[in-house]
Amino acid sequence: MTSKQALHYTPHNPLKVLNLGPIRFAHRSWEELSTKYNVEILETSADNRDDFIKELISGKLQSANYIARTFESAQRTGLFDEFLLKLVKEHTQVKAISHCGAGYDQVDAIACGKLGIQLSNVPNVVDNATADTAVYLLLGAMRNFQLGAENMKKGLWKSNGKCGGTPYGHDPERKVLGILGMGGIGRTIRDRLLPYGFSKILYHNRKPLSSDLGKGAIYCKTKEELYKKADIICISIPLNEHTKHSVNADAFSQMKNGVTIVNTARGPIVNEADLKEALKNGKVGSFGSDVWENEPDVDMELISMPNVTVLPHMGTHTYETMQGMEEHVVQNIIHYYETGKVLSMVPELSHVEFD
């Protein structure tokens, strides 16, 4: 049965989706958009923000109804901040944007709401891959695995003796784990780490979880309470104006001496200048991170420190997860096509009435 919303679109008046790409794996799903539905895919020739703005103002993209974007597409458009969103509103017919990722800090959600533009992200699909990354970083940071591997590759095993001269690490058993942010990713990190024998698993959220979702994890009413009690802290909160640089010198001062910190959320949540000092003076014993404050221009001093375990934002870098993310964007487009509403509206806009 064809919905009333879908009847608005015909072969002569299709839903026009501006794809900012790239699409790597879900090619069949994207092709089916054009063959099964009255959908036309538009492309941009812009390679940078200035050119994209010129395209918008020129009217070349004025027929677009929908935008599909990725984390990488920021390289050709820059951030979808209020300035750019106003140009999109003025020079196109766009009523919805789908971001191919769980974190959507590249798009100003509040500005979208004010301008009557729906915004969707990709929740849940990324949970497993991101949690696996957190486990890798946690074990690597606690056990000094990266330093050991680097010493071995440098040929230092023979000259430096046992384990290539790598310092002793720590076991997770009987330690206190703290998870900052218990959304889908935070809960999956908890699930992955349950068998490791932590004495307690603490978490801080905007509100406590139900007993079913909590699975025995202990709620901390404040971040400060978690900081004081945890031996290991996993950061799993979104980046916004309230969380940027929230893990800073003041936060470190409230943590246990020698704490291990793992970040798989967003780099700018951590003040890297303060972090370097905390790593040097031993307040932070080790740090494992997949995300960085100024990607891809990383602080070489920070990532070269012996007690830092690093990855170049690989949290969702698997065939299966990337394909699932891309297919979820397609599902958002189809849902909008059929109902006039995106499938997975971001929380900030869940109560906004859209035309």
C-alpha positions in Angstrom: 0.0 0.0 0.0 1.4 3.4 -1.0 1.4 6.0 1.7 -0.1 9.5 1.1 3.3 11.0 1.6 4.8 8.8 -1.1 2.1 9.8 -3.5 3.7 13.3 -3.5 6.6 11.9 -5.5 6.3 10.8 -9.1 8.8 10.1 -11.9 8.4 13.7 -12.9 8.5 15.0 -9.4 10.9 12.7 -7.5 12.3 13.1 -4.0 15.7 14.6 -4.7 18.5 13.5 -2.4 21.8 15.3 -2.4 24.4 12.7 -1.5 27.6 14.1 -0.1 29.1 10.6 0.2 31.2 8.7 -0.1 29.3 5.4 -0.3 31.6 2.5 0.2 29.6 -0.6 0.7 25.8 -0.1 0.5 25.8 0.4 -3.3 22.8 -2.0 -3.9 20.7 -0.2 -1.3 21.4 3.2 -2.9 20.7 1.8 -6.4 17.3 0.5 -5.2 16.4 3.9 -4.0 16.3 5.0 -7.6 14.7 1.9 -9.1 12.1 1.0 -6.5 11.1 4.6 -5.5 10.7 7.9 -7.1 14.0 9.1 -5.9 16.7 11.0 -7.8 20.2 11.2 -6.4 22.0 14.5 -6.8 25.8 15.0 -6.5 28.0 18.0 -5.7 31.1 19.0 -7.6 32.4 21.0 -4.7 35.8 20.0 -3.2 35.8 22.5 -0.3 33.4 24.6 1.8 33.8 27.8 -0.4 32.9 25.9 -3.5 29.9 24.2 -1.8 28.6 27.6 -0.6 29.0 28.9 -4.2 27.0 26.0 -5.5 24.2 26.7 -3.0 24.0 30.4 -3.8 24.1 29.7 -7.5 20.9 27.7 -7.3 22.5 24.6 -8.7 21.2 22.6 -5.8 17.9 24.4 -5.4 15.8 21.3 -6.2 17.3 19.2 -3.4 14.8 17.9 -0.8 17.1 15.8 1.4 20.8 15.7 2.2 22.7 12.5 3.1 26.1 13.2 4.6 29.0 11.4 6.2 31.8 12.2 8.7 34.2 12.5 5.7 31.9 14.8 3.8 32.9 17.6 6.1 36.1 17.8 4.1 34.1 19.2 1.1 31.5 21.2 3.0 32.9 22.0 6.4 30.6 21.8 9.4 26.9 22.0 8.9 26.8 25.0 11.4 24.0 27.5 11.6 25.6 29.7 8.9 25.6 26.8 6.3 22.2 25.5 7.4 20.7 28.9 6.8 22.1 28.9 3.2 20.7 25.4 2.7 17.3 26.6 3.9 17.4 29.7 1.7 18.7 28.1 -1.5 17.3 24.5 -1.5 14.1 22.7 -0.6 15.8 20.5 2.0 13.6 19.4 4.8 15.7 16.6 6.2 19.4 15.6 6.7 20.7 12.2 7.5 24.2 11.9 9.1 26.0 8.5 8.6 27.2 8.1 12.2 26.2 7.9 15.8 27.9 11.2 16.7 26.5 14.2 14.9 28.5 17.1 16.3 29.3 18.1 12.8 25.7 19.3 12.4 24.1 21.9 14.5 21.0 20.0 15.7 19.4 23.0 17.4 19.8 25.2 14.3 18.2 22.4 12.3 15.2 22.5 14.6 14.8 26.3 14.3 15.0 26.1 10.5 12.5 23.2 10.3 15.0 20.7 9.1 14.8 17.2 10.5 18.1 15.5 11.4 18.8 11.8 11.8 21.8 9.8 12.9 22.8 6.2 13.1 22.2 4.8 16.6 22.9 1.2 17.7 24.6 0.1 14.5 27.9 1.4 15.7 27.7 0.1 19.3 29.5 -3.2 18.9 32.4 -2.0 16.8 33.0 1.0 19.1 32.8 -1.0 22.2 35.3 -3.5 20.8 37.6 -0.6 20.2 37.2 0.6 23.8 38.1 -2.8 25.1 41.2 -2.9 22.9 42.3 0.5 24.1 41.5 -0.2 27.8 43.6 -3.4 27.8 46.3 -1.8 25.7 46.6 1.2 28.0 46.5 -0.9 31.3 49.0 -3.5 30.0 51.4 -1.2 28.0 50.8 -3.4 25.0 51.5 -0.7 22.4 54.8 0.3 24.0 55.8 -3.4 24.1 55.0 -3.8 20.4 56.9 -0.7 19.5 60.0 -1.8 21.5 59.9 -5.2 19.8 59.6 -3.6 16.3 62.6 -1.4 17.2 64.7 -4.5 18.0 64.9 -3.7 21.7 63.8 -7.1 23.1 67.3 -8.5 23.1 69.0 -5.4 24.4 66.4 -4.3 26.9 65.7 -7.7 28.4 62.3 -9.0 29.6 59.4 -7.8 27.4 61.7 -5.4 25.6 62.0 -3.3 28.7 58.3 -2.5 28.8 57.1 -1.5 32.3 54.7 -3.8 34.2 51.1 -3.2 33.6 47.9 -3.7 35.6 45.1 -6.4 35.5 41.5 -5.3 35.3 40.4 -7.7 38.0 39.2 -6.1 41.3 39.5 -2.6 39.8 36.6 -0.1 39.6 35.4 0.7 36.1 33.6 4.0 35.5 31.7 4.7 32.3 30.9 8.3 31.5 27.7 8.1 29.4 25.5 5.0 29.3 23.8 5.2 26.0 23.9 2.4 23.5 27.7 2.5 23.2 28.3 2.9 26.9 26.1 -0.1 27.7 27.8 -2.2 25.1 31.2 -1.3 26.6 29.8 -2.5 29.9 28.6 -5.7 28.5 31.9 -6.4 26.8 33.8 -5.8 30.1 31.5 -7.7 32.5 33.6 -10.9 32.2 36.8 -9.1 33.2 36.2 -9.2 36.9 35.9 -5.6 37.8 34.9 -5.2 41.5 32.3 -2.5 40.5 31.1 -0.9 37.3 30.0 2.7 37.9 28.3 5.0 35.4 27.1 8.6 35.1 24.3 9.6 32.9 21.7 12.4 32.8 19.4 10.0 34.6 19.7 6.5 36.0 18.9 3.5 33.9 16.2 1.0 34.6 17.3 -2.1 36.4 17.0 -4.1 33.2 19.3 -1.7 31.3 21.6 -1.1 34.2 22.5 -4.8 34.7 24.0 -4.1 38.1 26.0 -1.1 37.2 26.0 1.6 40.0 24.7 5.0 39.1 26.7 8.1 40.2 24.7 11.3 40.4 27.6 13.4 39.4 30.7 13.1 37.2 32.7 14.1 40.2 31.5 11.1 42.2 32.6 8.8 39.4 35.9 10.5 39.0 36.8 10.0 42.7 35.9 6.3 42.7 37.0 4.8 39.4 40.4 3.3 38.5 39.5 3.2 34.8 37.2 5.8 33.1 35.7 5.2 29.7 34.4 8.3 28.0 31.2 7.7 26.0 29.3 11.0 25.9 28.4 13.2 22.9 30.4 16.3 22.0 28.5 19.5 22.5 29.0 23.0 24.0 28.6 21.5 27.5 31.0 18.6 27.1 33.8 20.2 25.1 37.0 20.2 27.2 34.9 18.9 30.2 37.6 16.4 30.9 40.3 18.9 31.9 42.8 19.8 34.6 40.0 20.2 37.2 38.5 16.8 36.3 41.9 15.1 36.5 42.5 16.6 39.9 39.4 14.8 41.2 40.5 11.4 39.8 42.6 8.7 41.5 46.3 8.9 41.0 47.4 6.8 38.1 43.9 6.5 36.6 43.5 5.0 33.2 41.3 7.0 30.7 39.8 5.6 27.5 38.1 7.8 24.9 36.1 6.5 22.0 33.6 9.4 21.9 35.0 12.6 20.5 38.5 14.1 20.9 37.6 17.6 21.9 35.8 16.3 25.1 39.3 16.0 26.5 41.6 19.0 26.9 44.7 17.6 25.4 47.0 20.3 26.8 45.8 19.4 30.4 46.0 15.7 29.6 49.7 15.9 28.6 50.5 17.5 32.0 48.5 14.9 33.8 50.3 12.1 32.0 53.7 13.6 32.7 53.1 14.1 36.4 51.5 10.6 36.8 48.0 11.8 37.8 46.8 10.0 34.7 48.7 6.7 34.5 47.7 5.8 31.0 45.5 7.0 28.2 43.9 5.1 25.3 42.1 7.0 22.5 40.6 6.5 19.1 39.6 10.2 18.8 41.6 13.4 18.9 41.1 17.1 19.5 42.2 18.3 16.0 41.8 15.3 13.7 43.7 14.6 11.6 46.3 17.1 12.8 47.2 15.2 16.0 49.5 16.4 18.8 52.6 14.4 18.0 54.0 14.9 21.5 50.9 13.5 23.1 50.6 10.4 20.8 54.3 9.6 21.2 54.2 9.4 25.0 55.0 5.9 26.2 51.8 5.7 28.3 49.5 6.6 25.5 47.7 3.9 23.3 46.5 5.3 20.0 44.2 4.7 17.0 43.4 7.0 14.1 39.6 7.1 14.6 39.0 3.4 13.7 36.1 2.7 16.0 33.6 1.9 13.2 36.2 1.0 10.6 34.8 -2.4 9.6 33.1 -3.7 6.5 30.0 -4.8 8.5 29.6 -1.7 10.6 30.1 0.7 7.7 27.7 -1.1 5.5 25.1 -1.2 8.3 25.5 2.6 8.8 25.1 3.3 5.1 22.1 1.1 4.9 20.5 2.8 7.9 20.8 6.2 6.1 18.9 4.6 3.2 16.2 3.4 5.6 15.9 7.0 6.9 15.4 8.3 3.4 12.8 5.6 2.7 11.0 6.4 5.9 10.9 10.0 5.1 9.7 9.2 1.6 6.8 7.2 2.9 5.9 9.2 6.1 7.4 12.6 5.9 9.5 11.9 9.0 13.0 10.4 9.3 13.4 7.1 11.0 15.9 7.9 13.8 15.5 11.6 14.7 18.2 12.9 17.0 17.1 13.4 20.6 17.3 17.2 20.5 14.6 17.3 17.9 12.3 14.4 19.1 9.7 16.8 20.4 9.9 19.4 17.5 6.9 19.6 15.2 7.9 19.6 11.6 5.7 20.5 8.6 
